[in-house]
Amino acid sequence: MSDTYWHYIKDLIQIISEKSLDAKRDAEGSKSDFDVGGLMAYYEVLGILQQQANAFGIPLAEIGLDKIDRDRDLLGLAGRDLTKTASEKVD
């Protein structure tokens, strides 16, 4: 792969990672379903990027995907636990 493509991929991953953290801040501030949906979209995109890197034998650290833990960094919104289903939240 040429250096241009490699740098493009690394820059794109960095931008997506930064925007995902922005989306988390937005979702925490507003609590709107739209903002939470945007956050979950970034969560899914980062998951696909990580899965594909693993499938192709690309170390996550080489492309910057080791710098964000999507479960730790994107879930855990204040007042919402997105890891539980609706039935698990009922007391």
MDAnalysis code that builds the backbone (N, CA, C; Angstrom):
import MDAnalysis as mda
import numpy as np

u = mda.Universe.empty(273, n_residues=91, atom_resindex=np.repeat(np.arange(91), 3), trajectory=True)
u.add_TopologyAttr("name", ["N", "CA", "C"] * 91)
u.add_TopologyAttr("resid", np.arange(1, 92))
u.add_TopologyAttr("resname", ["MET", "SER", "ASP", "THR", "TYR", "TRP", "HIS", "TYR", "ILE", "LYS", "ASP", "LEU", "ILE", "GLN", "ILE", "ILE", "SER", "GLU", "LYS", "SER", "LEU", "ASP", "ALA", "LYS", "ARG", "ASP", "ALA", "GLU", "GLY", "SER", "LYS", "SER", "ASP", "PHE", "ASP", "VAL", "GLY", "GLY", "LEU", "MET", "ALA", "TYR", "TYR", "GLU", "VAL", "LEU", "GLY", "ILE", "LEU", "GLN", "GLN", "GLN", "ALA", "ASN", "ALA", "PHE", "GLY", "ILE", "PRO", "LEU", "ALA", "GLU", "ILE", "GLY", "LEU", "ASP", "LYS", "ILE", "ASP", "ARG", "ASP", "ARG", "ASP", "LEU", "LEU", "GLY", "LEU", "ALA", "GLY", "ARG", "ASP", "LEU", "THR", "LYS", "THR", "ALA", "SER", "GLU", "LYS", "VAL", "ASP"])
u.atoms.positions = np.array([
    [0.850, -1.175, 0.000],
    [0.000, 0.000, 0.000],
    [0.896, 1.239, 0.000],
    [0.539, 2.210, -0.806],
    [1.365, 3.413, -0.869],
    [1.208, 4.235, 0.408],
    [2.194, 5.074, 0.661],
    [2.157, 5.931, 1.846],
    [0.934, 6.842, 1.849],
    [0.518, 7.302, 0.677],
    [-0.640, 8.193, 0.600],
    [-1.882, 7.492, 1.131],
    [-2.116, 6.270, 0.713],
    [-3.278, 5.531, 1.184],
    [-3.179, 5.241, 2.684],
    [-2.003, 4.879, 3.126],
    [-1.788, 4.578, 4.537],
    [-2.071, 5.803, 5.409],
    [-1.575, 6.950, 4.990],
    [-1.815, 8.184, 5.747],
    [-3.288, 8.580, 5.699],
    [-3.910, 8.356, 4.567],
    [-5.344, 8.639, 4.435],
    [-6.136, 7.818, 5.451],
    [-5.848, 6.531, 5.526],
    [-6.555, 5.647, 6.454],
    [-6.310, 6.076, 7.900],
    [-5.061, 6.350, 8.242],
    [-4.751, 6.764, 9.615],
    [-5.435, 8.083, 9.964],
    [-5.419, 9.047, 9.049],
    [-6.075, 10.331, 9.303],
    [-7.584, 10.163, 9.439],
    [-8.164, 9.343, 8.571],
    [-9.603, 9.107, 8.626],
    [-10.011, 8.481, 9.954],
    [-9.243, 7.522, 10.429],
    [-9.530, 6.890, 11.717],
    [-9.393, 7.890, 12.856],
    [-8.399, 8.740, 12.790],
    [-8.231, 9.767, 13.831],
    [-9.423, 10.724, 13.839],
    [-9.860, 11.145, 12.671],
    [-11.005, 12.065, 12.580],
    [-12.269, 11.397, 13.107],
    [-12.513, 10.149, 12.710],
    [-13.696, 9.429, 13.187],
    [-13.638, 9.265, 14.700],
    [-12.474, 8.945, 15.231],
    [-12.326, 8.787, 16.687],
    [-12.624, 10.094, 17.414],
    [-12.085, 11.189, 16.913],
    [-12.325, 12.491, 17.546],
    [-13.792, 12.879, 17.465],
    [-14.404, 12.664, 16.313],
    [-15.821, 13.005, 16.152],
    [-16.711, 12.119, 17.018],
    [-16.286, 10.879, 17.254],
    [-17.078, 10.003, 18.115],
    [-17.081, 10.531, 19.549],
    [-15.945, 11.057, 20.003],
    [-15.889, 11.632, 21.351],
    [-16.714, 12.916, 21.427],
    [-16.724, 13.694, 20.339],
    [-17.602, 14.870, 20.277],
    [-19.072, 14.442, 20.364],
    [-19.411, 13.360, 19.654],
    [-20.785, 12.851, 19.671],
    [-21.179, 12.402, 21.073],
    [-20.235, 11.832, 21.810],
    [-20.533, 11.429, 23.183],
    [-20.845, 12.652, 24.039],
    [-20.030, 13.683, 23.904],
    [-20.284, 14.912, 24.674],
    [-21.640, 15.509, 24.308],
    [-21.973, 15.504, 23.029],
    [-23.276, 16.025, 22.596],
    [-24.419, 15.209, 23.192],
    [-24.278, 13.885, 23.156],
    [-25.334, 13.012, 23.674],
    [-25.486, 13.172, 25.181],
    [-24.377, 13.337, 25.884],
    [-24.454, 13.527, 27.337],
    [-25.118, 14.849, 27.674],
    [-24.861, 15.875, 26.873],
    [-25.408, 17.197, 27.151],
    [-26.886, 17.313, 26.854],
    [-27.360, 16.648, 25.796],
    [-28.740, 16.866, 25.381],
    [-29.685, 15.738, 25.760],
    [-29.184, 14.536, 25.834],
    [-29.994, 13.351, 26.125],
    [-31.063, 13.090, 25.063],
    [-30.979, 13.733, 23.899],
    [-31.974, 13.488, 22.853],
    [-31.685, 12.163, 22.168],
    [-32.746, 11.529, 21.686],
    [-32.585, 10.258, 20.979],
    [-31.741, 10.441, 19.722],
    [-31.858, 11.578, 19.065],
    [-31.072, 11.853, 17.857],
    [-29.580, 11.845, 18.174],
    [-29.191, 12.532, 19.239],
    [-27.774, 12.591, 19.613],
    [-27.255, 11.234, 20.061],
    [-28.068, 10.490, 20.787],
    [-27.663, 9.145, 21.206],
    [-27.535, 8.248, 19.967],
    [-28.434, 8.406, 19.005],
    [-28.346, 7.643, 17.759],
    [-27.069, 7.951, 16.988],
    [-26.679, 9.215, 16.969],
    [-25.426, 9.587, 16.315],
    [-24.232, 8.950, 16.994],
    [-24.253, 8.937, 18.314],
    [-23.181, 8.301, 19.075],
    [-23.112, 6.809, 18.758],
    [-24.259, 6.164, 18.710],
    [-24.277, 4.726, 18.431],
    [-23.791, 4.432, 17.004],
    [-24.024, 5.340, 16.080],
    [-23.503, 5.158, 14.719],
    [-21.972, 5.160, 14.739],
    [-21.384, 6.086, 15.468],
    [-19.918, 6.099, 15.590],
    [-19.424, 4.830, 16.281],
    [-20.156, 4.373, 17.283],
    [-19.805, 3.144, 17.986],
    [-19.744, 1.972, 17.000],
    [-20.736, 1.881, 16.136],
    [-20.782, 0.800, 15.144],
    [-19.662, 0.937, 14.110],
    [-19.424, 2.146, 13.626],
    [-18.370, 2.369, 12.626],
    [-17.007, 1.980, 13.193],
    [-16.728, 2.406, 14.418],
    [-15.442, 2.042, 15.029],
    [-15.338, 0.531, 15.227],
    [-16.437, -0.109, 15.549],
    [-16.433, -1.557, 15.683],
    [-16.110, -2.248, 14.364],
    [-16.694, -1.771, 13.279],
    [-16.409, -2.335, 11.958],
    [-14.947, -2.128, 11.594],
    [-14.430, -0.938, 11.845],
    [-13.022, -0.662, 11.544],
    [-12.106, -1.590, 12.333],
    [-12.413, -1.791, 13.605],
    [-11.589, -2.678, 14.442],
    [-11.691, -4.128, 13.971],
    [-12.886, -4.584, 13.663],
    [-13.077, -5.959, 13.200],
    [-12.347, -6.216, 11.885],
    [-12.447, -5.275, 10.966],
    [-11.796, -5.446, 9.664],
    [-10.278, -5.395, 9.798],
    [-9.779, -4.530, 10.667],
    [-8.332, -4.485, 10.893],
    [-7.852, -5.834, 11.426],
    [-8.589, -6.382, 12.379],
    [-8.232, -7.695, 12.919],
    [-8.303, -8.770, 11.840],
    [-9.336, -8.737, 11.018],
    [-9.499, -9.742, 9.964],
    [-8.362, -9.699, 8.947],
    [-7.826, -8.504, 8.694],
    [-6.734, -8.350, 7.727],
    [-5.358, -8.400, 8.380],
    [-5.330, -8.666, 9.686],
    [-4.056, -8.777, 10.390],
    [-3.336, -7.455, 10.575],
    [-4.086, -6.371, 10.629],
    [-3.502, -5.039, 10.823],
    [-3.548, -4.713, 12.314],
    [-2.404, -4.545, 12.948],
    [-2.416, -4.181, 14.374],
    [-3.133, -2.845, 14.593],
    [-4.036, -2.818, 15.563],
    [-4.824, -1.603, 15.814],
    [-3.925, -0.405, 16.101],
    [-2.799, -0.619, 16.757],
    [-1.888, 0.480, 17.093],
    [-1.289, 1.126, 15.842],
    [-1.124, 0.363, 14.781],
    [-0.525, 0.912, 13.562],
    [-1.418, 1.929, 12.868],
    [-2.730, 1.831, 13.095],
    [-3.647, 2.756, 12.425],
    [-4.410, 3.643, 13.408],
    [-4.012, 3.601, 14.672],
    [-4.588, 4.501, 15.660],
    [-5.872, 4.015, 16.315],
    [-6.277, 2.776, 16.024],
    [-7.504, 2.274, 16.622],
    [-7.312, 1.773, 18.054],
    [-6.090, 1.768, 18.534],
    [-5.832, 1.370, 19.920],
    [-6.070, 2.528, 20.886],
    [-6.234, 3.728, 20.367],
    [-6.356, 4.908, 21.225],
    [-7.770, 5.110, 21.753],
    [-8.726, 4.382, 21.207],
    [-10.106, 4.527, 21.668],
    [-10.670, 3.140, 21.957],
    [-11.256, 3.027, 23.124],
    [-11.965, 1.815, 23.507],
    [-13.439, 2.174, 23.409],
    [-14.089, 1.680, 22.398],
    [-15.456, 2.142, 22.145],
    [-16.406, 1.824, 23.284],
    [-16.220, 0.702, 23.974],
    [-17.088, 0.390, 25.114],
    [-16.846, 1.368, 26.260],
    [-15.592, 1.600, 26.579],
    [-15.250, 2.485, 27.696],
    [-15.494, 3.947, 27.350],
    [-15.044, 4.367, 26.154],
    [-15.038, 5.786, 25.813],
    [-16.366, 6.305, 25.267],
    [-17.176, 5.429, 24.665],
    [-18.409, 5.909, 24.040],
    [-19.675, 5.524, 24.795],
    [-19.668, 4.390, 25.480],
    [-20.837, 4.023, 26.273],
    [-20.694, 4.617, 27.656],
    [-21.675, 4.397, 28.498],
    [-21.590, 4.944, 29.851],
    [-22.050, 6.383, 29.914],
    [-23.061, 6.723, 29.146],
    [-23.623, 8.070, 29.221],
    [-24.216, 8.301, 30.596],
    [-24.050, 9.491, 31.111],
    [-24.602, 9.821, 32.429],
    [-26.108, 9.600, 32.412],
    [-26.583, 8.771, 33.332],
    [-28.019, 8.545, 33.435],
    [-28.555, 7.486, 32.497],
    [-27.736, 6.963, 31.593],
    [-28.191, 5.930, 30.660],
    [-27.149, 4.831, 30.602],
    [-27.600, 3.608, 30.688],
    [-26.709, 2.469, 30.494],
    [-27.136, 1.801, 29.201],
    [-26.422, 2.089, 28.132],
    [-26.793, 1.595, 26.812],
    [-26.455, 0.122, 26.628],
    [-25.821, -0.492, 27.611],
    [-25.446, -1.892, 27.477],
    [-26.558, -2.823, 27.953],
    [-27.609, -2.293, 28.546],
    [-28.708, -3.121, 29.045],
    [-29.933, -2.974, 28.152],
    [-30.686, -4.050, 28.029],
    [-31.924, -4.001, 27.265],
    [-32.985, -3.339, 28.115],
    [-34.094, -2.988, 27.497],
    [-35.188, -2.337, 28.223],
    [-35.701, -3.233, 29.341],
    [-35.778, -4.539, 29.100],
    [-36.299, -5.440, 30.137],
    [-35.343, -5.554, 31.321],
    [-34.046, -5.406, 31.095],
    [-33.079, -5.462, 32.190],
    [-33.103, -4.202, 33.044],
    [-33.577, -3.091, 32.479],
    [-33.610, -1.830, 33.208],
    [-34.791, -1.729, 34.147],
    [-35.818, -2.556, 33.931],
    [-37.018, -2.504, 34.752],
    [-36.719, -3.108, 36.107],
    [-37.073, -2.371, 37.144],
    [-36.834, -2.862, 38.526],
    [-38.023, -3.619, 39.029],
])
